[in-house]
Amino acid sequence: MNNKPKDVDTYIATAPKEIQDKLKELRTAIRQIAPTSIERISYGMPYYDYKGRLVYFAFAKSHIGLYIPPPVIEEHKSELKNYETATSTIRFPIDKPLPITLIKKLIKAKMKKNEAKSR
């Protein structure tokens, strides 16, 4: 993506048509769990701030990446065994439904960590 989108609506609109609904679904899930988070574009992708870095997401050719700062992914490794992961990355295949319940659980866990840090 050469031209960085100015907002999340623009980001989603630039995605391939077959991915847009999944990106909207992911955005909705994040907004449901963290309604007071600040939504913006950071590093060219949707970013949510809630008392610190909460979550980013991005589309790629064969997956949608969800980026949650450590240690949340490590702490939920067993629940994420069906997905490709790295320290702060989970890759969800485009050809499968998003595990929204699991995604919400991970975001909640990161929110709790951010709340604890900000006290």
N, CA and C of each residue as an Amber inpcrd file, in Angstrom:
protein
   357
   0.8460000  -1.1690000   0.0000000   0.0000000   0.0000000   0.0000000
   0.8970000   1.2390000   0.0000000   0.9740000   1.9410000  -1.1160000
   1.8470000   3.1000000  -1.2400000   1.2600000   4.3410000  -0.6000000
  -0.0080000   4.6320000  -0.8660000  -0.6610000   5.7810000  -0.2580000
  -1.2400000   5.3520000   1.0740000  -0.7340000   5.9590000   2.1420000
  -1.2490000   5.5890000   3.4610000  -2.6620000   6.1340000   3.6170000
  -3.5710000   5.2800000   4.0560000  -4.9510000   5.7390000   4.2450000
  -5.0240000   6.7530000   5.3820000  -5.9830000   7.6780000   5.2860000
  -6.1160000   8.7110000   6.3100000  -6.9300000   8.2400000   7.5120000
  -7.7610000   7.2130000   7.3180000  -8.5720000   6.7010000   8.4230000
  -8.9360000   5.2340000   8.1590000  -9.5880000   4.6240000   9.1280000
  -9.8970000   3.1950000   9.0410000 -10.9180000   2.9070000   7.9370000
 -11.8740000   3.7840000   7.7390000 -12.8360000   3.5820000   6.6430000
 -12.1110000   3.4960000   5.3020000 -11.1720000   4.4070000   5.0870000
 -10.3990000   4.4150000   3.8420000  -9.5560000   3.1460000   3.7300000
  -8.9490000   2.7360000   4.8440000  -8.1300000   1.5160000   4.8480000
  -8.9680000   0.3180000   4.3800000 -10.1350000   0.1550000   4.9810000
 -11.0010000  -0.9720000   4.6310000 -11.4540000  -0.8770000   3.1710000
 -11.7540000   0.3260000   2.7150000 -12.2020000   0.5190000   1.3320000
 -11.1140000   0.1650000   0.3120000  -9.8430000   0.2440000   0.7210000
  -8.7380000  -0.0900000  -0.1960000  -8.4510000  -1.5890000  -0.2370000
  -9.0350000  -2.3330000   0.6800000  -8.8140000  -3.7900000   0.7200000
  -9.5860000  -4.4580000  -0.4150000  -9.1400000  -5.6450000  -0.8420000
  -9.9070000  -6.3880000  -1.8460000 -11.3480000  -6.6020000  -1.3510000
 -12.2970000  -6.5220000  -2.2570000 -13.7270000  -6.6390000  -1.9130000
 -14.0240000  -7.8550000  -1.0320000 -13.3910000  -9.0050000  -1.3450000
 -13.6860000 -10.2300000  -0.6020000 -13.1650000 -10.2180000   0.8420000
 -12.3500000  -9.2480000   1.1850000 -11.8060000  -9.1530000   2.5520000
 -12.5150000  -8.0680000   3.3650000 -13.1360000  -7.1280000   2.7040000
 -13.7130000  -5.9690000   3.3930000 -14.6870000  -6.3310000   4.5080000
 -15.5580000  -7.3080000   4.2840000 -16.5180000  -7.6850000   5.3340000
 -15.8120000  -8.2200000   6.5740000 -14.7500000  -8.9820000   6.3760000
 -13.9990000  -9.5100000   7.5250000 -13.3150000  -8.3820000   8.2960000
 -12.7840000  -7.4090000   7.5740000 -12.1460000  -6.2720000   8.2380000
 -13.1800000  -5.4650000   9.0230000 -14.3640000  -5.3070000   8.4550000
 -15.4460000  -4.6010000   9.1630000 -15.8590000  -5.3760000  10.4110000
 -15.9310000  -6.6990000  10.2790000 -16.2920000  -7.5540000  11.4140000
 -15.2450000  -7.4340000  12.5260000 -13.9850000  -7.4130000  12.1490000
 -12.8970000  -7.2790000  13.1200000 -12.9600000  -5.9100000  13.7990000
 -13.1590000  -4.8790000  13.0190000 -13.2690000  -3.5200000  13.5680000
 -14.4320000  -3.4340000  14.5530000 -15.5710000  -4.0040000  14.1840000
 -16.7480000  -3.9900000  15.0630000 -16.4470000  -4.6980000  16.3800000
 -15.7790000  -5.8320000  16.3080000 -15.4310000  -6.5820000  17.5220000
 -14.5330000  -5.7450000  18.4370000 -13.5560000  -5.0740000  17.8600000
 -12.6510000  -4.2350000  18.6590000 -13.4430000  -3.1070000  19.3070000
 -14.3170000  -2.4610000  18.5390000 -15.1040000  -1.3350000  19.0750000
 -16.0880000  -1.7980000  20.1560000 -16.5890000  -3.0390000  20.0420000
 -17.5050000  -3.5610000  21.0670000 -16.7640000  -3.7880000  22.3830000
 -15.5780000  -4.3430000  22.3040000 -14.8040000  -4.6660000  23.5040000
 -14.1420000  -3.4210000  24.0920000 -13.6950000  -2.5170000  23.2270000
 -12.9780000  -1.3140000  23.6820000 -13.6300000  -0.0530000  23.0940000
 -14.8720000   0.2400000  23.4980000 -15.5850000   1.3630000  22.8850000
 -14.9340000   2.7270000  23.1210000 -14.1500000   2.8580000  24.1770000
 -13.5030000   4.1420000  24.4590000 -12.0940000   4.2350000  23.8770000
 -11.6770000   3.1950000  23.1720000 -10.3370000   3.2380000  22.5720000
 -10.3000000   4.2970000  21.4670000  -9.1150000   4.8040000  21.2230000
  -8.9240000   5.8010000  20.1700000  -8.5060000   5.0550000  18.9110000
  -9.2580000   5.2720000  17.8410000  -9.0140000   4.6020000  16.5610000
  -8.2870000   5.5550000  15.6260000  -7.1960000   5.0590000  15.0350000
  -6.4790000   5.8680000  14.0440000  -5.6390000   4.9530000  13.1640000
  -4.8950000   5.5550000  12.2660000  -3.9680000   4.8000000  11.4230000
  -2.5670000   4.9990000  11.9900000  -1.8520000   3.9040000  12.1720000
  -0.4680000   3.9470000  12.6420000   0.2980000   2.8860000  11.8590000
   1.4750000   3.2330000  11.3850000   2.2600000   2.3290000  10.5390000
   1.4450000   1.8650000   9.3270000   0.5380000   2.7170000   8.8510000
  -0.2520000   2.4090000   7.6650000  -1.3810000   1.4170000   7.8760000
  -1.7190000   1.1140000   9.1350000  -2.7940000   0.1520000   9.4080000
  -3.6680000   0.6470000  10.5580000  -4.8930000   0.1140000  10.6880000
  -5.7580000   0.4970000  11.7970000  -5.0980000   0.1730000  13.1350000
  -5.2160000   1.1240000  14.0510000  -4.5840000   1.0260000  15.3650000
  -5.5750000   1.5110000  16.4160000  -5.5560000   0.8620000  17.5610000
  -6.4450000   1.2300000  18.6570000  -5.6200000   1.4450000  19.9120000
  -5.8540000   2.5750000  20.5410000  -5.1450000   2.9430000  21.7640000
  -6.1340000   2.9190000  22.9130000  -5.7920000   2.1710000  23.9390000
  -6.5840000   2.1500000  25.1620000  -5.5850000   2.0850000  26.3090000
  -5.3270000   3.2510000  26.9180000  -4.3350000   3.3400000  27.9990000
  -2.9900000   2.7790000  27.5490000  -2.6790000   2.9870000  26.2920000
  -1.4620000   2.4620000  25.6790000  -1.8290000   1.6450000  24.4460000
  -0.8130000   1.0480000  23.8370000  -1.0440000   0.2630000  22.6240000
  -1.9590000  -0.9210000  22.9290000  -3.0480000  -1.0260000  22.1770000
  -4.0020000  -2.1150000  22.3840000  -3.9010000  -3.1430000  21.2600000
  -4.2050000  -2.7420000  20.0390000  -4.2300000  -3.7000000  18.9380000
  -4.1480000  -2.9760000  17.5930000  -3.5640000  -3.6610000  16.6260000
  -3.5090000  -3.2110000  15.2380000  -4.0850000  -4.3510000  14.3930000
  -4.5100000  -4.0480000  13.1660000  -4.8190000  -5.1250000  12.2280000
  -4.4600000  -4.6940000  10.8190000  -4.2540000  -5.6940000   9.9630000
  -3.8920000  -5.4230000   8.5790000  -4.2550000  -6.6190000   7.7120000
  -4.5130000  -6.3450000   6.4370000  -4.7810000  -7.4440000   5.5100000
  -3.5370000  -7.7120000   4.6800000  -3.3820000  -8.9600000   4.3020000
  -2.3100000  -9.3820000   3.4080000  -2.9480000 -10.2730000   2.3490000
  -2.1380000 -10.8180000   1.4890000  -2.6560000 -11.6170000   0.3810000
  -3.4710000 -12.8340000   0.8540000  -2.9750000 -13.5340000   1.8650000
  -3.6340000 -14.7800000   2.2780000  -4.1220000 -14.7900000   3.7290000
  -3.9530000 -13.6670000   4.4350000  -4.3900000 -13.6460000   5.8310000
  -4.7300000 -12.2250000   6.2820000  -5.3570000 -12.1770000   7.4500000
  -5.5610000 -10.9040000   8.1440000  -4.7040000 -11.0030000   9.4000000
  -3.8420000 -10.0370000   9.5710000  -2.9580000 -10.0320000  10.7280000
  -3.5670000  -9.2230000  11.8560000  -3.4900000  -9.7740000  13.0550000
  -3.8970000  -9.0710000  14.2650000  -2.6340000  -8.9280000  15.0910000
  -2.3390000  -7.7100000  15.4950000  -1.0860000  -7.4290000  16.1880000
  -1.3990000  -6.9210000  17.5920000  -1.0680000  -7.7450000  18.5780000
  -1.3100000  -7.4090000  19.9820000   0.0440000  -7.4280000  20.6950000
   0.4200000  -6.3070000  21.3250000   1.7140000  -6.2950000  22.0180000
   1.8090000  -7.3990000  23.0730000   3.0220000  -7.9320000  23.2720000
   3.2460000  -9.0130000  24.2400000   2.8020000  -8.6050000  25.6400000
   2.5110000  -9.5890000  26.4860000   2.6750000 -11.0430000  26.3700000
   1.3800000 -11.7990000  26.0680000   0.3580000 -11.1180000  25.5720000
  -0.9730000 -11.7250000  25.4070000  -0.9520000 -12.9890000  24.5410000
  -0.2640000 -12.9460000  23.4170000  -0.2520000 -14.1130000  22.5220000
   0.4020000 -15.3110000  23.2090000   1.5120000 -15.0710000  23.8680000
   2.2040000 -16.1490000  24.5860000   1.2970000 -16.7510000  25.6650000
   0.5760000 -15.9050000  26.3620000  -0.3100000 -16.3690000  27.4390000
  -1.5190000 -17.1500000  26.9340000  -1.8550000 -17.0110000  25.6670000
  -3.0030000 -17.7130000  25.0880000  -2.5740000 -18.6790000  23.9820000
  -1.3210000 -19.1150000  24.0470000  -0.7250000 -19.9730000  23.0190000
  -1.5950000 -21.2060000  22.7130000  -2.1060000 -21.8580000  23.7480000
  -2.8750000 -23.0950000  23.5230000  -4.1550000 -22.8220000  22.7260000
  -4.7830000 -21.6800000  22.9600000  -6.0110000 -21.3360000  22.2260000
  -5.7050000 -20.9000000  20.7920000  -4.4460000 -20.5460000  20.5370000
  -4.0500000 -20.0470000  19.2190000  -3.2920000 -21.0840000  18.3980000
  -3.2950000 -22.3340000  18.8620000  -2.4850000 -23.3790000  18.2000000
  -2.8710000 -23.6280000  16.7390000  -4.0890000 -23.2670000  16.3480000
  -4.5270000 -23.4750000  14.9680000  -4.1560000 -22.3220000  14.0340000
  -3.4430000 -21.3360000  14.5740000  -3.0860000 -20.1590000  13.7790000
  -1.5780000 -19.9480000  13.8060000  -1.0800000 -19.3330000  12.7500000
   0.3280000 -18.9660000  12.7030000   0.5020000 -17.7430000  13.6090000
   1.4550000 -17.8220000  14.5380000   1.6690000 -16.7110000  15.4710000
   3.1500000 -16.3550000  15.5650000   3.3920000 -15.1650000  16.0780000
   4.7320000 -14.7040000  16.4350000   4.5440000 -13.9320000  17.7460000
   5.5820000 -13.2880000  18.2270000   5.5300000 -12.6090000  19.5230000
   4.3120000 -11.6890000  19.6670000   4.0170000 -10.9060000  18.6440000
   2.8880000  -9.9840000  18.7360000   1.9560000 -10.0770000  17.5210000
   2.0050000 -11.2110000  16.8220000   1.2260000 -11.3700000  15.5850000
   0.4270000 -12.6640000  15.5650000  -0.8070000 -12.5560000  15.0800000
  -1.6260000 -13.7430000  14.7940000  -2.0990000 -13.5720000  13.3570000
  -1.9590000 -14.6290000  12.5670000  -2.4130000 -14.5770000  11.1750000
  -3.6500000 -15.4550000  11.0150000  -4.7570000 -14.8170000  10.6470000
  -6.0020000 -15.5320000  10.4270000  -6.1860000 -15.7270000   8.9210000
  -6.3100000 -16.9840000   8.4670000  -6.4770000 -17.2320000   7.0250000
  -7.7340000 -16.5480000   6.4850000  -7.6040000 -15.9810000   5.3160000
  -8.7170000 -15.2680000   4.6880000  -9.8730000 -16.2090000   4.3350000
  -9.5530000 -17.4590000   4.0530000 -10.5960000 -18.3980000   3.6090000
 -11.3460000 -19.0810000   4.7550000 -11.1340000 -18.6270000   5.9940000
 -11.8460000 -19.1970000   7.1460000 -12.5060000 -18.0690000   7.9520000
 -13.5850000 -18.3790000   8.6640000 -14.2320000 -17.3450000   9.4860000
 -13.2770000 -16.8480000  10.5810000 -13.4080000 -15.5750000  10.9310000
 -12.6040000 -15.0330000  12.0290000 -13.1300000 -15.5800000  13.3540000
 -12.2450000 -15.9590000  14.2680000 -12.6750000 -16.4340000  15.5900000
 -12.9710000 -15.2330000  16.5010000 -14.0880000 -14.5870000  16.2710000
 -14.4120000 -13.3260000  16.9540000 -14.4140000 -13.4620000  18.4720000
 -14.9580000 -14.5410000  19.0060000 -14.9730000 -14.7180000  20.4620000
 -13.5520000 -14.7390000  21.0120000 -12.6680000 -15.4600000  20.3520000
 -11.2650000 -15.5280000  20.7690000 -10.5890000 -14.1620000  20.6220000
 -10.8390000 -13.4770000  19.5390000 -10.2600000 -12.1500000  19.3180000
 -10.6870000 -11.2020000  20.4430000 -11.9620000 -11.2270000  20.7940000
 -12.4510000 -10.3650000  21.8800000 -11.7680000 -10.7210000  23.2010000
 -11.5740000 -11.9980000  23.4440000 -10.9090000 -12.4410000  24.6720000
  -9.4700000 -11.9030000  24.7370000  -8.7610000 -11.9590000  23.6260000
  -7.3840000 -11.4750000  23.5740000  -7.3280000  -9.9610000  23.8060000
  -8.2590000  -9.2370000  23.1990000  -8.2780000  -7.7860000  23.3680000
  -8.6070000  -7.4240000  24.8130000  -9.5490000  -8.1380000  25.4120000
  -9.8840000  -7.9140000  26.8280000  -8.6630000  -8.1250000  27.7130000
  -7.9020000  -9.1850000  27.4160000  -6.6970000  -9.4850000  28.1990000
  -5.6930000  -8.3400000  28.0840000  -5.5200000  -7.7960000  26.8900000
  -4.5840000  -6.6810000  26.7020000  -5.0970000  -5.4230000  27.3850000
  -6.4000000  -5.2030000  27.3560000  -6.9770000  -4.0370000  28.0480000
  -6.6720000  -4.1060000  29.5410000  -6.8270000  -5.2870000  30.1240000
  -6.5550000  -5.4580000  31.5650000  -5.0900000  -5.1410000  31.8730000
  -4.1850000  -5.5900000  31.0010000  -2.7610000  -5.3090000  31.1900000
  -2.4900000  -3.8030000  31.1080000  -3.1160000  -3.1370000  30.1320000
  -2.9220000  -1.7060000  29.9810000  -3.4860000  -0.9370000  31.1870000
  -4.6430000  -1.4000000  31.6930000  -5.2490000  -0.7620000  32.8710000
  -4.3340000  -0.9130000  34.0850000  -3.7820000  -2.1050000  34.2730000
  -2.8940000  -2.3580000  35.4070000  -1.6410000  -1.4760000  35.3300000
  -1.1330000  -1.3020000  34.1180000   0.0720000  -0.4940000  33.9150000
  -0.1900000   0.9880000  34.1730000  -1.4080000   1.4320000  33.8760000
  -1.7010000   2.8680000  33.9950000  -2.0870000   3.2970000  35.4100000
  -2.2040000   2.3330000  36.3200000  -2.5810000   2.6680000  37.7180000
  -1.4360000   3.2820000  38.4630000
